[in-house]
Amino acid sequence: MKILLTGKTGQVGYHLERSLQGLGEVIALNSSQMNLEDLDQVRATIRQVKPDLIVNPAAYTAVDLAEREPALAMRINGEAPGVMAEEAKSLGAAMIHYSTDYVFDGRKQGAYTEADSPNPQNVYGSSKLAGEQAVQAAGIPHLILRTSWVYGMHGKNFLRTVMRLAQERDELRIVADQFGAPTWSRTIADTTAHIVARLQASANPRSAGIVRDSWDQFAGVYHLTAQGHTTWYGFTKAILNHSSILKKPLVTPIRSDEYPLPARRPSNSVLSCERLIDNFCGLPGWEKALGLCQE
Ligand SMILES: NC(=O)c1ccc[n+]([C@@H]2O[C@H](COP(=O)([O-])OP(=O)(O)OC[C@H]3O[C@@H](n4cnc5c(N)ncnc54)[C@H](OP(=O)(O)O)[C@@H]3O)[C@@H](O)[C@H]2O)c1
């Protein structure tokens, strides 16, 4: 099986390039090899590579900047995945696409399931929802994996920001009224690889191509996050507890309106992952995964 992986420099893409090895030939690309802003280049690259499976973690992820660059966010997050899905259709390929908790408005009491209606509150969330819809509309075997609050030791993320600020400041004032599940990028990649292995399990390891029946049977949206939930404040306290750094600043909880940002965030973006757990595999608790990441 030939796997085309986008965004290999990203948090999730970095681990996917490693986790997908052994499931097939992985052709991992960065943004200069395939720029999602250039839809013709996306088409041409896929036609040249002829993958059996496209795995697309590449995205415009600058949530606040997206408010000022809505057209660019929509091209990368909304249109490019649609082009990938169309190309996958003509090749008879499958696609795994990643999406976000920010497709929800945060007003629900309790965890969001895949049956809940999205209602994004910011440009980033709207562009990601457009990408989901474009992939679904293509009528190909696909998985859309919605995740949340991604962190890891690679790339730009909340964990690394807290570790840096802890060295620079005596006090960190952190939002304590938004609830979600911090998810290690490696958990997302390893779970993805596990799912692909399960879907391909009936294939002759030497045979090329996807096992169409099992992909069709399990196609759709799944929530994929660490289990349990916390706030950014709780996440910060846990990061500092697990960390070996000696200097630990005071952490003060604040409300979202005390830290205004250009993009509105949902106050509750906890996702229920029961569908994925029932169909494929378990997921780690957020604090356990954080401990492993910081080991
Ligand atoms: N980060 C989060 O907290 C979070 C939360 C929920 C869902 N998600 C979703 O999870 C997925 C993975 O996110 P992540 O945190 O791994 O993202 P990330 O670390 O921000 O990486 C984004 C990746 O996309 C690539 N990219 C950006 N613009 C591109 C373009 N024009 N053409 C080609 N590639 C481009 C980047 O390449 P360069 O390095 O070359 O720019 C990078 O490899 C995304 O679908 C994201 O929407 C993320």
The ligand as an SDF file (V2000), in Angstrom:
LIG
                    3D

 48 52  0  0  0  0  0  0  0  0999 V2000
   -2.8770   21.9330   17.2110 N   0  0  0  0  0  0  0  0  0  0  0  0
   -4.0350   21.7190   17.8420 C   0  0  0  0  0  0  0  0  0  0  0  0
   -4.2020   22.0520   19.0200 O   0  0  0  0  0  0  0  0  0  0  0  0
   -5.1690   21.0340   17.1320 C   0  0  0  0  0  0  0  0  0  0  0  0
   -6.3970   20.8980   17.7990 C   0  0  0  0  0  0  0  0  0  0  0  0
   -7.4470   20.2330   17.1540 C   0  0  0  0  0  0  0  0  0  0  0  0
   -7.2710   19.7370   15.8850 C   0  0  0  0  0  0  0  0  0  0  0  0
   -6.0710   19.9050   15.2490 N   0  0  0  0  0  0  0  0  0  0  0  0
   -5.9360   19.3820   13.8860 C   0  0  0  0  0  0  0  0  0  0  0  0
   -4.9880   18.3250   13.9050 O   0  0  0  0  0  0  0  0  0  0  0  0
   -4.2680   18.3010   12.6760 C   0  0  0  0  0  0  0  0  0  0  0  0
   -2.7820   18.3140   12.9590 C   0  0  0  0  0  0  0  0  0  0  0  0
   -2.4560   19.5180   13.6660 O   0  0  0  0  0  0  0  0  0  0  0  0
   -0.9910   19.8270   14.1950 P   0  0  0  0  0  0  0  0  0  0  0  0
   -1.1310   20.3800   15.5680 O   0  0  0  0  0  0  0  0  0  0  0  0
   -0.0960   18.6730   13.9490 O   0  0  0  0  0  0  0  0  0  0  0  0
   -0.5890   21.0470   13.2330 O   0  0  0  0  0  0  0  0  0  0  0  0
    0.7730   21.8760   13.2100 P   0  0  0  0  0  0  0  0  0  0  0  0
    1.7520   21.3230   14.1720 O   0  0  0  0  0  0  0  0  0  0  0  0
    0.4050   23.3140   13.2730 O   0  0  0  0  0  0  0  0  0  0  0  0
    1.3250   21.5460   11.7510 O   0  0  0  0  0  0  0  0  0  0  0  0
    0.6340   21.9580   10.6210 C   0  0  0  0  0  0  0  0  0  0  0  0
    1.2560   21.2800    9.4320 C   0  0  0  0  0  0  0  0  0  0  0  0
    0.5540   21.7470    8.2870 O   0  0  0  0  0  0  0  0  0  0  0  0
    1.4960   22.1630    7.3490 C   0  0  0  0  0  0  0  0  0  0  0  0
    0.9860   23.2270    6.5140 N   0  0  0  0  0  0  0  0  0  0  0  0
    0.5380   24.4600    6.8760 C   0  0  0  0  0  0  0  0  0  0  0  0
    0.2340   25.1860    5.7930 N   0  0  0  0  0  0  0  0  0  0  0  0
    0.4880   24.3850    4.7250 C   0  0  0  0  0  0  0  0  0  0  0  0
    0.3800   24.5500    3.3310 C   0  0  0  0  0  0  0  0  0  0  0  0
   -0.0250   25.7120    2.7830 N   0  0  0  0  0  0  0  0  0  0  0  0
    0.7210   23.5230    2.5230 N   0  0  0  0  0  0  0  0  0  0  0  0
    1.1560   22.3570    3.0320 C   0  0  0  0  0  0  0  0  0  0  0  0
    1.2890   22.1310    4.3450 N   0  0  0  0  0  0  0  0  0  0  0  0
    0.9580   23.1450    5.1800 C   0  0  0  0  0  0  0  0  0  0  0  0
    2.6820   22.6700    8.1370 C   0  0  0  0  0  0  0  0  0  0  0  0
    3.8130   22.6850    7.3070 O   0  0  0  0  0  0  0  0  0  0  0  0
    4.9730   23.7910    7.5280 P   0  0  0  0  0  0  0  0  0  0  0  0
    5.6950   23.3940    8.7690 O   0  0  0  0  0  0  0  0  0  0  0  0
    5.8210   23.6510    6.3220 O   0  0  0  0  0  0  0  0  0  0  0  0
    4.2660   25.1090    7.6220 O   0  0  0  0  0  0  0  0  0  0  0  0
    2.7370   21.6220    9.2300 C   0  0  0  0  0  0  0  0  0  0  0  0
    3.4190   20.4770    8.7870 O   0  0  0  0  0  0  0  0  0  0  0  0
   -4.7820   19.4900   11.8640 C   0  0  0  0  0  0  0  0  0  0  0  0
   -5.7940   19.0430   11.0070 O   0  0  0  0  0  0  0  0  0  0  0  0
   -5.3920   20.3920   12.9010 C   0  0  0  0  0  0  0  0  0  0  0  0
   -6.4150   21.2160   12.3510 O   0  0  0  0  0  0  0  0  0  0  0  0
   -5.0070   20.5130   15.8480 C   0  0  0  0  0  0  0  0  0  0  0  0
  1  2  1  0
  2  3  2  0
  2  4  1  0
  4  5  1  0
  4 48  2  0
  5  6  2  0
  6  7  1  0
  7  8  2  0
  8  9  1  0
  8 48  1  0
  9 10  1  0
  9 46  1  0
 10 11  1  0
 11 12  1  0
 11 44  1  0
 12 13  1  0
 13 14  1  0
 14 15  2  0
 14 16  1  0
 14 17  1  0
 17 18  1  0
 18 19  2  0
 18 20  1  0
 18 21  1  0
 21 22  1  0
 22 23  1  0
 23 24  1  0
 23 42  1  0
 24 25  1  0
 25 26  1  0
 25 36  1  0
 26 27  1  0
 26 35  1  0
 27 28  2  0
 28 29  1  0
 29 30  1  0
 29 35  2  0
 30 31  1  0
 30 32  2  0
 32 33  1  0
 33 34  2  0
 34 35  1  0
 36 37  1  0
 36 42  1  0
 37 38  1  0
 38 39  2  0
 38 40  1  0
 38 41  1  0
 42 43  1  0
 44 45  1  0
 44 46  1  0
 46 47  1  0
M  CHG  2   8   1  16  -1
M  END
$$$$
